Amino acid sequence: MVLKSKLSSGSVADKYPVTFDDGKTIIFISDKSKEPETRQWYEQRVANRFKKYVKKPKK
């Protein structure tokens, strides 16, 4: 469920909410058909979030 205060803004009025993390994260998209692509993008982003901070093993 998306709060009415989030939908009242002019910038997201004609967009579709895609929720992640049990509603903690909401991404608004303009094309409903891109929802699977957006979900895949978000999952990859979360999986790679700390990848650059991991130390490489010494040889």
TILUM-213544 format. One record per residue (C-alpha): x, z, y; residue in three letters; residue number from 1. Coordinates in pm, whole numbers, plus 50000, padded with zeros to 5 digits. Example, Ala and Ser with C-alpha at 12.3 -4.5 7.8 and 13.67 -1.06 7.14 Angstrom:
<atoms>
ATOM  east    up north res   n
ATOM 51230 50780 49550 Ala   1
ATOM 51367 50714 49894 Ser   2
</atoms>
This chain:
<atoms>
ATOM  east    up north res   n
ATOM 50000 50000 50000 Met   1
ATOM 50134 49904 50340 Val   2
ATOM 50059 50125 50639 Leu   3
ATOM 49841 49975 50911 Lys   4
ATOM 50106 50066 51167 Ser   5
ATOM 50349 49834 50988 Lys   6
ATOM 50099 49547 50989 Leu   7
ATOM 49991 49588 51351 Ser   8
ATOM 50319 49453 51487 Ser   9
ATOM 50301 49089 51595 Gly  10
ATOM 50617 48998 51409 Ser  11
ATOM 50476 49086 51064 Val  12
ATOM 50108 49011 51114 Ala  13
ATOM 50112 48682 50919 Asp  14
ATOM 50366 48786 50656 Lys  15
ATOM 50338 48919 50303 Tyr  16
ATOM 50491 49255 50210 Pro  17
ATOM 50716 49276 49903 Val  18
ATOM 50779 49638 49805 Thr  19
ATOM 51081 49775 49623 Phe  20
ATOM 51201 50120 49514 Asp  21
ATOM 50848 50255 49464 Asp  22
ATOM 50749 50161 49819 Gly  23
ATOM 51060 50298 49992 Lys  24
ATOM 51174 49947 50090 Thr  25
ATOM 50944 49676 50223 Ile  26
ATOM 51058 49321 50295 Ile  27
ATOM 50814 49090 50472 Phe  28
ATOM 50822 48722 50376 Ile  29
ATOM 50635 48431 50530 Ser  30
ATOM 50586 48234 50208 Asp  31
ATOM 50412 48418 49923 Lys  32
ATOM 50555 48171 49669 Ser  33
ATOM 50908 48301 49744 Lys  34
ATOM 50832 48652 49615 Glu  35
ATOM 51019 48608 49281 Pro  36
ATOM 51321 48468 49467 Glu  37
ATOM 51313 48761 49710 Thr  38
ATOM 51294 49012 49424 Arg  39
ATOM 51592 48851 49252 Gln  40
ATOM 51791 48848 49578 Trp  41
ATOM 51718 49218 49638 Tyr  42
ATOM 51813 49319 49283 Glu  43
ATOM 52146 49135 49316 Gln  44
ATOM 52208 49296 49654 Arg  45
ATOM 52147 49645 49517 Val  46
ATOM 52364 49578 49210 Ala  47
ATOM 52655 49453 49424 Asn  48
ATOM 52620 49716 49697 Arg  49
ATOM 52925 49921 49603 Phe  50
ATOM 53116 49656 49415 Lys  51
ATOM 53363 49595 49698 Lys  52
ATOM 53449 49966 49715 Tyr  53
ATOM 53542 50001 49350 Val  54
ATOM 53915 50028 49296 Lys  55
ATOM 54067 49767 49072 Lys  56
ATOM 54258 49905 48772 Pro  57
ATOM 54636 49905 48802 Lys  58
ATOM 54823 49680 48560 Lys  59
</atoms>
